[in-house]
Amino acid sequence: ILQVFEKGYRYKDRVIRHAKVVVNQAS
């Protein structure tokens, strides 16, 4: 799921950062 978020939010540099934090905490 991490790859999907990175790919989906890749063009959104702002969201990619937030998504990474959320995924890291959820893990």
Buried (B, 14 or more C-beta within 10 A) or exposed (E): EEEEBEEEBEEEEEBBEEBBEEBEEEE
